[in-house]
Amino acid sequence: MHRPLVLAAAAALLCAGCSTADPGNRDKPAATSQSESSSDSRSAVRAAVAALREDSAGLRQKIELEGEGQVYGLTVTGGFDFAADKGHLAVDLPGGAIDHSDQVFADGKIYISGAQGIDEDAWGAMPRDRAEAHYLLRAPLNDPEHVLQQIAAMRKISREGEENIQGVRAVRYRGILDHRTVTLRMASDVRTKMNQARDTLGSDLPVFADAWVDGRGRLVQTRLSVNMSGMRSTVTMVLSDIGEPVRVTVPRAADTVPVTEVGGILNG
């Protein structure tokens, strides 16, 4: 089986078939000794997310799928002005049938190039709020605002100590995501499979979330992870150049075509 097909199969299994066996996730959030410290941790994470939503940042996201002894990965890089609701992303999947896609967020729309069904010299355009997620732990068209929304909804948060992130000391907070947050803006068919997985397990899927906050209260890294039946998925987003201007070039109207749905592993 060619590598892209293996990746697609692994992704499909992760989003649809993982309910057939024991979750097998040995990761657990640390116990919090006092409710006050848990409340403080939740406040710290939410404050950091809220601050970033009023600012801008460069970002690099690494998405890893692991199964059957192999790891497959793609990267999302770019810059985003969260306050102005605009940004640009480049998505890369080395060895994929479609190995690169560009995405521009502006004026309430997402412009996509390099996706199946869109001509090489054209951009697909769709309303940002109509984009949907088609895989577990993926954001609709890689929208980083979606990740922030999930991180802000973390539950049972514990303080895990300090770590060095890009040369900066940051406190790591760990929590879990409930079913509603995990399935946020999922396509209806995938949401149905997630509901079936939850019913089979008898509990929410074991999805963990981590947030790293530096001494200035800035969110510098996030991570979402799940490990079920030997299939593991990890989505790590590193934030840098916080506060730096983000310039976006919007495609010309003559170069765009309206689309209602964009699929493929590159597009979440």
N, C-alpha and C positions, 0 to 999 in steps of 0.2 A: 504494500500500500504506500502511495506517495506521501511525503511528509505533510502537505497541506490537508490531505484527506484524513490522515491520522489526527491532526489538530482539530479538524472539524468534528470528527467522531468523538474525540475527547471532550470537546466543548459541549456537544449535544448530550453526551452522557452526564456531564456535570450539571446541566440545566434540566435534564428530564428523567434520567434513569437512576439517579443516586438513591432513590427511596427504596430500592429493592433489597438492601442489605443494611447491616448495622452501621451507624454513622462512623464509628471508628475514629472519632476525633479525641485525641488525648489532651488537646489544649484546653485549659480551663482558666477563667479569670481568677486572680488572687482574691482571697476572702478579705473583706473590708471589716475591720474590727469595730468601727463606729459609724453610725449613720451620718454623723456630721462630716467625717472625712469623705464619704461617698458623695455627699451633697457638694462639698468644696470641689471635688474632682469634676463633677458634672458641670458646675458653674465655670470652672477654668476652661473646659473644652468648649462650651457654648460661647463663652466670651471670645475665645480665640477665633472660632468660626465666624462669629458676628463681625469681628474686626476685619477679617479677610474679605468678607462680603462687601465691605466699604472701601476696598483697596484693590491693588493689582499685584500680579506675581507672574514669574516664569514658572513653568511646571514641566516635570518629566515623570511620566507614569510608566511603570513596568508591570505587565500582565503576564503571569506565568500559569500554565496548566501542566500538571504533572500526573502521569499515570503509566502503568506498565513499565516502570523503570526509566521513563524518558520525560524530559521537560521541554515544553514548547512555549515560546514567548513572543510577545509583540510589544512595541513601545509607542507611547503617545507623547509628543513634545510640543512645546509652544509657549504662548503667553496669553494671559487672560486679565482683562479689566473687569472685575466682578461688579464694581460700582456702576460702570457704564454698560454692563451686559454685552460686552463684545470681546472677541478674542480670535486666535488662530491656532490650529493644531495640525501636526503632521503625524500620521499613523503609519507604522512600518511593520511588516511581517516578512522577515527574510525567508526566501524560498517559497512564499505563497503564490498561488495562481495569480492573485492580485496582491502585489507586495507593498503598495503605497497608496495612501489617500490623503488629500488635504481637506480641511474643514475650516470654514470661516463663520463666526458667529457675529451677527450685526443686525440691527433694526428688527429684532424679534424673529429673525430667520436663521437657518443654518444652511450654508452653501457647501456642497460636497462635490469633490472631483475624485476620479479614480475608483468609482463604484460600479458594480455590475449594472448594465442597462443604461449607463450615462456615457455619451460619446466622449472620446478622448479629449477634445478641445472644449467641452461644455462643462457647466456646473449644474448640478441638481440643486433646487431650492425648495425648502419646506419650512413651515412655521415651527419655531423652536419648541413650542408647547405640544406639538403633535408627534414629536419623535418618541420612540418607545425602545425599551431594552428587550433583547432577544436571548440573552444568556445570563446566568446567575453571576452576580457581582459586577456586571457591566452597566455602564451608564448609557442612556439614550444618546447615540451618536457621540459618545465619549465626553459628554457635557460635564465639565468639572464641578459646576454648581450642584449637580445631582449628588456627587460624592460628598460635598459639604453638607448637603441636607441630610444625608444618611449619617454622617459623623455626628452631627448635632443631635441626632435622635438616639445615640448610644444609650444603653441602659446598664445598670449594675456596674458602674464604672469604678475602677480601682487605680490607685497611683502605683506604678510599677518601678519607680526609681528614675535615675537620670542616665541619659545616653548621649553620645557625641554624634550629632547629625550635621554633616557638612562643616565640621570644625566648630560647631556651636553646641553648647550644653543645653539639652532639652529634657523636660520631664515627659516620660511616656505614660499615657493613660490607656487602659484597656477596658473594653466593655463588650456587650453583645448587641446584635440587632434583632428586633422582633420581626415577626412574619410580615407585618404591614410595611415595615421599612425595607425589608429585603425585596419585596415584590412591588415596590413603588415604581409606577410607570412602566411596568412590564407589559409586553404584548399579551393579549387575552389568552392565547393558546399556551404560552409559557407560564402564565400565572396559574392556569388550570393544572398544569403539571406540578407546579410548586405546591399548590393546595393538596394534590394527591400525595406528594412526598411527605408533607406535614401530617396528613391523616395516617399514612402508613407508619411513620415514626412515632406518632402519638405525642409529638411535641414540635416546637419550632425547629427549623433546621439550625445546626450549630454554626452560626455565622458570627465571627468575632471581628471587632473593629479596634484599631489602635490609632491614637493621635499623639503627636509629639509637639509640645508647646515650649518655646524658649523662654529665657528669663525676662523678655520684654512682652510676654503674652502673645507672641505670634505663632501661628500654626505653621510648622516647618515640614511636617511629614504626616501622611495618613496611610493606613493599611487596612484592607478588608481581606478576610481569609476564611476558607472553609475546607474541611478535610472529611470526605465521606467515602466509605467503601474503597479506600485506596486511591481515590481521585482527589487531588488537591488543587485548589485555585487560590492564587494570591494576587492582589492588586495593590501596588504600592505607588503613592504619588508624593514626589519630593517637590517642595515649593522653594523658590529662590527669587532674588531680586525683588523682594516685596517693596511695593511703592514705586517701582520704576515704570515709566510710561510704556504702554502697549499700543503699538500702531497696527492698524488693520486695514487691508486693502480689500474693498468689497468688489466682487466680480461685476462687470458691466451687465446691465439688464439684457442686452442682446446676446450675451454668452450663457444665459441661464435658462433652464427649463424647469417647470414645476414638477415636483414629485410628491407622492403621498406616503411612500414607504421606501426605506433603504435597508437592505439586508447585508449579510456577509459578516464574517468574524471581525473584520477591521472596524466595523461600524457599531459594535455593541449589540 
